[in-house]
């Protein structure tokens, strides 16, 4: 674990998003150098260049990502709910077929 300090030119949330978004690339660079260790070192992180837009633009980027994340979280929640409902309906259909509540003897798959 390492502490990364954001300077006055950098919003900490922007740095977090940048590190989160570039983790795999930093890891790949680390492994590409012949490393077999299971972690990224502090020197590797500090040597990786970070593009620093002005603070106002960093704030806009952070807000944009937060809005999109909120939207995606909502969509994921709806998808999970739909999957759960379909699983419940599937279970109910199988139960009804097994207990004889619906007649499936003449059922044929669609061609």
C-alpha positions in Angstrom: 0.0 0.0 0.0 1.2 3.5 -0.8 0.1 7.0 0.0 -0.2 9.2 -3.1 -0.4 12.9 -2.3 -2.3 15.2 -4.6 -0.5 18.5 -5.0 -2.3 21.9 -5.3 -2.4 21.4 -9.0 -4.4 18.2 -8.7 -7.8 17.2 -7.3 -7.6 14.0 -5.3 -10.8 12.6 -7.0 -9.2 13.2 -10.4 -6.1 11.4 -9.3 -8.1 8.5 -8.0 -10.0 8.2 -11.3 -6.8 8.5 -13.3 -5.1 5.7 -11.2 -8.2 3.5 -11.4 -8.4 4.0 -15.2 -4.7 3.4 -15.8 -4.1 0.6 -13.4 -3.9 -2.1 -16.0 -1.6 -0.1 -18.2 0.7 0.6 -15.3 0.6 -3.0 -14.4 1.3 -4.1 -18.0 4.3 -1.7 -18.1 5.6 -3.1 -14.9 5.3 -6.7 -16.1 6.7 -5.7 -19.5 10.0 -4.8 -17.8 10.5 -8.4 -16.8 9.0 -8.1 -13.3 7.5 -11.1 -11.7 6.3 -9.4 -8.6 2.6 -9.3 -7.8 2.3 -5.5 -7.2 3.2 -2.1 -8.6 5.9 -0.3 -6.8 5.8 3.3 -5.6 8.7 4.2 -7.9 6.7 2.8 -10.9 3.7 4.8 -10.0 5.7 8.0 -9.5 7.5 7.6 -12.8 4.2 7.3 -14.7 3.3 10.6 -16.4 -0.1 12.1 -15.4 -1.6 14.7 -17.8 -2.9 17.5 -15.6 -5.7 19.6 -17.1 -6.5 22.8 -15.2 -8.3 22.4 -11.9 -11.6 23.5 -13.3 -11.4 21.0 -16.1 -10.5 18.3 -13.6 -13.6 19.1 -11.6 -15.7 18.9 -14.8 -14.2 15.5 -15.6 -14.8 14.2 -12.1 -18.5 15.4 -12.2 -19.0 13.9 -15.7 -17.6 10.5 -14.6 -19.8 10.6 -11.4 -22.9 11.3 -13.5 -22.1 8.5 -15.9 -21.3 6.1 -13.0 -24.7 7.0 -11.4 -26.5 6.3 -14.7 -24.7 3.0 -15.2 -25.3 1.9 -11.6 -29.0 2.5 -12.2 -29.0 0.5 -15.4 -27.1 -2.3 -13.7 -29.7 -2.3 -10.9 -32.5 -2.6 -13.5 -30.7 -5.4 -15.3 -30.2 -7.3 -12.0 -33.9 -6.8 -11.1 -35.0 -8.1 -14.5 -32.7 -11.2 -14.2 -34.2 -12.0 -10.8 -37.7 -11.6 -12.1 -37.0 -13.9 -15.1 -35.4 -16.5 -12.7 -38.5 -16.4 -10.5 -40.8 -16.8 -13.6 -38.7 -19.7 -14.9 -38.9 -21.4 -11.5 -42.6 -20.9 -11.4 -43.1 -22.2 -14.9 -41.0 -25.3 -14.2 -42.9 -25.9 -10.9 -46.2 -25.6 -12.8 -45.1 -28.0 -15.5 -43.8 -30.6 -12.9 -46.9 -30.4 -10.7 -49.3 -30.7 -13.7 -50.8 -27.2 -13.3 -50.1 -26.6 -17.0 -50.2 -29.2 -19.8 -47.0 -29.5 -21.8 -47.6 -32.8 -23.5 -48.4 -31.2 -26.9 -45.8 -28.5 -26.7 -43.3 -28.2 -29.6 -40.3 -26.0 -29.9 -40.5 -23.2 -32.4 -38.8 -24.0 -35.7 
